[in-house]
């Protein structure tokens, strides 16, 4: 019965999110080709040279609505609005009315499906960790699997930090859409290698590459949001990404648990347990979905109803590969932000919450060893953790972003205070000061996910978009994550190296999590208070 309730909550949350996204957008006025508005800068046509007054002028709206016909009724889902302020020239104001509505819809779905499948694939390892580190995994190694896995988790998380350090300016230069297509293709390949290898070394190297590629996804999505949507739409799109990540986590834990059960029943009775391979094959193949959506976005960008795509394709290619932003510009803007107190407060908060959020990796193992749950039941508790995050960003992201600073500050203190309380309760249970049932532990994990999500996703992302603009939004977002993933590299290795079957061995882990929760509470409160 609770499974049906779980899926009902997911459907309700997604429906609410779609309603918020659609409600944000005002209906776009249909302009005829005779209107010929002058639009200096758009996402798709910003680099098309201006014609002489005596020459026939072709505007983006004529291409999409007048001369080349109108789009289907799907475009009525998304409307306009303009971004106030901003820069001129190539990095000028994004006018939502000048960007074809059909492309907005497709980009929204593409970004949602991208982050859903990528975050879902990240759950493949925690769902199969107990099998992979066992002696019957079918992976050959010269060391104890648990020791090797501790090393792999440390190095792979360090690879994310390296990616955050290197890839931000690259994303700002070449565009988030192109970088996402490259990342998804590479993810498919390396996850497929993991599913088919018999060598732990190949497994380890491939997972390290998966994490390196993963490091580019959030910043690429933010870059694509900045290039495609106006500022009023940013909070709903960031919230939608957060929803996608948590839906991906929730669905993956449920699905992977079912795949493991099915694979274990289907395989013959042998000394080797290959059921984990099916999970990684599923993680690899599901990346086809966002790739197809991004390809559809390209198709709409390049091709119009009469087949004349010369102007559109030239502009799209120019926008994707040379946005007028150099990597030096991105770094220089970042250096300017680093002189400001709010930048460092957001960095500290985001970094600490990165560690808190990553505990999802160890939720199944913790529930198994601390409360005696089965592997499949513990994996489903991981989905409750993800469900709490899903509900939080679905119903609270837009409201939080549109609130006054004082309301944001009160909400932040309430949410992070609840997170701190959950961590303290777990410490009390581990130390024997209180007793807790498995249902209580599952509820605590649900509240954990509910509490950290909005402070983790919304404030730092909005800061990166507003302060970084087209030139440096991805670079600033990656700078926030760089320190966080360096902390995470150490934290994951530390937790994985502990004797997790001993309850008290989890006490240092929750001491770290409590410290991070408190640090985030203080630093984010200071960052928000600076807006008064």
Beta strands, then each sheet from edge to edge (+ up, - down):
end
